[in-house]
Amino acid sequence: MKISDVSISRPVLATMGSLALVLFGVLGYLRLPVRELPDIDPPIVSVETSLRGANPRVMESSVTDVLEEELSTAEGIRTLTSSSNEQRSSVRLEFGLAGC
């Protein structure tokens, strides 16, 4: 038996089924966890480099400064931070979200 035949032969059942679907739809919509401003982590790129035997000054002048100059040309950068340590260098770029 098709659903249309059941709906025609039993209109009260069809009406109650339709009302139940509408009720479940409204309840589902009201319980849906939607926020206007959800928590979103900003896009971050981190570049880690190492150079054996280099002190912090050499790391900064030979590696960190060069990376900063090249990476600072990227579009949408919100912050650029860097650090130079013994044999290691780190550059961190945080990009803004589109439309913000």
Secondary structure as UniProt FT lines:
FT   HELIX           3..9
FT   HELIX           11..31
FT   STRAND          44..50
FT   TURN            52..53
FT   HELIX           56..59
FT   HELIX           60..64
FT   HELIX           65..71
FT   TURN            72..73
FT   TURN            75..76
FT   STRAND          77..85
FT   TURN            86..87
FT   STRAND          88..95
FT   TURN            98..99
//
